[in-house]
Amino acid sequence: MAVPIIRALSPALVEDYLRFFDHDAFADNPKWATCYCYFYHAPHAQKDWGARTGAENRAAVRELCFSGRMHGYLAYVEGKPVGWCHAAPRREIPNLQTIEELRVDDVDQIGAIVCFIVAKPYRRQGIARRLLDAACDGFIRQGLVIAEAYPRKGTNADDANYHGPARMYLAAGFQPFREFEDFIMVRKPLG
């Protein structure tokens, strides 16, 4: 496999992002295909997540991308997007503060990593780790001092590891910060 190139999401890459989610991101897991990585931005108080359609989420995330409110990194192999990491200053991911168990006080110092998607043919080749490194480097450039993520506990299944596998975070120097029934909040000091 060619060395993946990691690019920060920008308006110039929105069509690549959408094409990746339209065709490759969930090719082996169609139950997630309507998400478009919009869950943590969706106004859940206005409309139940389960009632939202893929077309609604696609349109909403497209608007977020073009308005500069959707952040993350795309991994490219031979010019094609093959992976995505949703990573942003925590204060810019609204539902992290509306979900009670995820609320924290030091929100302005934290970069949050909420989702990873790697197309099936490219998994277990280090792409997620390269995306994680790019996210942490991006947080440092933004002046953030902590990287935070939310891996699920006790699973190795690809579809359940959409937050990124816990073992990847631990190998990258993240430490458990809070533990919940289904997931762990992990943190890593930056700098």
C-alpha positions as CSV (number, residue, x, y, z in Angstrom):
1,M,0.0,0.0,0.0
2,A,1.2,3.5,-0.8
3,V,1.9,5.8,2.2
4,P,-1.4,7.6,3.1
5,I,-1.5,11.3,2.8
6,I,-3.4,13.1,5.5
7,R,-5.3,16.3,4.8
8,A,-7.3,18.5,7.1
9,L,-10.9,18.9,6.0
10,S,-11.5,22.2,4.1
11,P,-14.2,23.4,1.7
12,A,-12.0,22.2,-1.2
13,L,-12.2,18.6,0.2
14,V,-16.0,18.5,0.9
15,E,-16.9,16.6,-2.2
16,D,-14.2,14.0,-1.3
17,Y,-15.6,13.7,2.2
18,L,-19.1,13.2,0.9
19,R,-18.0,10.7,-1.7
20,F,-16.2,8.7,0.9
21,F,-19.3,8.6,3.1
22,D,-21.6,7.9,0.1
23,H,-19.6,4.9,-1.2
24,D,-16.8,3.6,1.0
25,A,-17.1,4.5,4.7
26,F,-19.8,2.1,5.5
27,A,-19.8,-0.3,2.6
28,D,-19.6,-3.2,5.1
29,N,-21.8,-1.7,7.8
30,P,-24.9,-0.2,6.1
31,K,-26.6,0.5,9.5
32,W,-24.3,3.4,10.0
33,A,-24.5,4.7,6.4
34,T,-26.9,7.6,7.3
35,C,-24.6,9.2,9.9
36,Y,-22.1,11.2,7.8
37,C,-20.4,11.8,11.1
38,Y,-23.1,14.3,12.1
39,F,-24.3,12.7,15.3
40,Y,-22.4,15.0,17.7
41,H,-23.6,18.1,15.8
42,A,-27.3,17.1,15.3
43,P,-29.9,19.1,17.3
44,H,-31.3,16.1,19.1
45,A,-33.8,18.2,21.1
46,Q,-35.4,19.3,17.8
47,K,-35.5,15.9,16.2
48,D,-34.7,12.4,17.4
49,W,-31.6,11.0,15.8
50,G,-33.4,7.8,14.7
51,A,-35.9,9.9,12.8
52,R,-33.2,11.7,10.7
53,T,-32.5,10.4,7.2
54,G,-29.2,10.0,5.5
55,A,-30.1,12.8,3.1
56,E,-30.8,15.2,6.0
57,N,-27.5,14.3,7.7
58,R,-25.6,14.6,4.4
59,A,-27.1,18.1,3.7
60,A,-26.5,19.3,7.3
61,V,-22.8,18.1,7.4
62,R,-22.2,19.6,4.0
63,E,-23.3,22.9,5.3
64,L,-21.1,22.5,8.4
65,C,-18.1,21.7,6.2
66,F,-18.6,24.8,3.9
67,S,-19.2,27.0,7.0
68,G,-16.0,25.8,8.7
69,R,-17.8,24.2,11.6
70,M,-16.9,20.6,10.7
71,H,-13.3,19.6,11.5
72,G,-11.2,16.5,11.0
73,Y,-8.8,14.7,8.7
74,L,-9.1,12.7,5.6
75,A,-6.6,9.9,4.7
76,Y,-5.9,9.5,1.0
77,V,-4.3,6.6,-0.8
78,E,-3.4,7.1,-4.5
79,G,-5.6,10.2,-4.6
80,K,-8.7,8.5,-3.1
81,P,-10.1,9.2,0.4
82,V,-9.9,6.0,2.5
83,G,-10.3,7.2,6.0
84,W,-11.7,9.9,8.2
85,C,-11.1,11.2,11.7
86,H,-13.6,13.7,13.2
87,A,-11.3,15.8,15.5
88,A,-12.0,19.4,16.6
89,P,-11.7,21.7,19.6
90,R,-14.2,20.3,22.0
91,R,-16.1,23.5,22.3
92,E,-17.0,23.2,18.5
93,I,-18.7,19.8,18.9
94,P,-22.0,20.8,20.5
95,N,-23.3,17.5,21.7
96,L,-20.2,16.7,23.8
97,Q,-21.5,19.3,26.3
98,T,-25.2,18.3,26.0
99,I,-24.7,14.6,26.7
100,E,-24.6,14.7,30.6
101,E,-21.9,12.1,31.1
102,L,-19.5,13.8,28.7
103,R,-19.6,17.3,30.2
104,V,-16.4,18.7,31.5
105,D,-15.3,22.1,32.9
106,D,-12.0,22.5,31.0
107,V,-13.7,22.5,27.5
108,D,-11.6,25.3,26.1
109,Q,-8.3,23.4,26.5
110,I,-9.4,20.2,24.9
111,G,-9.3,18.7,21.4
112,A,-11.9,16.0,21.0
113,I,-11.7,13.0,18.7
114,V,-15.1,11.5,18.3
115,C,-15.1,9.2,15.2
116,F,-12.8,7.1,13.0
117,I,-13.9,5.5,9.8
118,V,-11.5,3.6,7.6
119,A,-12.7,1.8,4.5
120,K,-12.6,-1.9,4.9
121,P,-9.8,-2.7,2.4
122,Y,-7.5,-0.2,4.2
123,R,-8.0,-1.3,7.8
124,R,-5.2,-2.6,10.0
125,Q,-2.6,-0.8,7.9
126,G,-1.9,2.1,10.3
127,I,-4.2,4.6,8.7
128,A,-6.2,5.3,11.8
129,R,-3.0,5.8,13.8
130,R,-1.7,8.3,11.2
131,L,-5.1,10.1,11.4
132,L,-4.8,10.2,15.2
133,D,-1.3,11.6,15.0
134,A,-2.5,14.3,12.6
135,A,-5.4,15.2,14.9
136,C,-3.1,15.6,17.9
137,D,-0.6,17.7,15.9
138,G,-3.5,19.8,14.7
139,F,-4.6,20.3,18.3
140,I,-1.1,21.5,19.3
141,R,-1.1,24.0,16.4
142,Q,-4.5,25.3,17.7
143,G,-3.1,25.9,21.2
144,L,-5.0,23.1,22.8
145,V,-3.3,21.2,25.7
146,I,-5.3,18.0,26.0
147,A,-6.5,15.4,23.4
148,E,-9.6,13.5,24.5
149,A,-11.4,10.5,22.9
150,Y,-14.2,8.1,23.8
151,P,-13.4,4.5,22.8
152,R,-15.9,1.7,23.5
153,K,-15.0,-0.9,26.0
154,G,-14.5,-4.6,25.4
155,T,-14.9,-4.8,21.7
156,N,-12.7,-5.6,18.7
157,A,-15.5,-5.4,16.2
158,D,-15.0,-2.8,13.4
159,D,-18.5,-1.5,13.6
160,A,-18.4,-0.9,17.3
161,N,-15.0,0.8,17.1
162,Y,-16.3,3.9,15.3
163,H,-14.7,6.1,18.1
164,G,-11.4,4.4,17.4
165,P,-10.1,1.3,19.3
166,A,-9.0,1.7,22.9
167,R,-5.8,-0.1,22.2
168,M,-4.8,2.5,19.6
169,Y,-5.3,5.3,22.0
170,L,-3.5,3.6,24.8
171,A,-0.5,2.8,22.5
172,A,-0.4,6.5,21.6
173,G,0.0,7.6,25.2
174,F,-3.6,8.3,26.1
175,Q,-4.7,7.3,29.7
176,P,-8.1,6.6,31.1
177,F,-9.7,9.7,32.5
178,R,-13.3,8.6,33.2
179,E,-14.9,5.2,32.9
180,F,-18.5,4.4,31.9
181,E,-20.5,1.3,31.4
182,D,-19.8,1.1,27.6
183,F,-16.9,3.4,27.0
184,I,-13.8,5.1,28.4
185,M,-13.0,8.8,28.2
186,V,-9.2,8.8,27.5
187,R,-6.9,11.8,27.6
188,K,-3.4,12.7,26.5
189,P,-1.5,15.9,27.5
190,L,-0.2,17.6,24.4
191,G,3.0,19.6,23.8
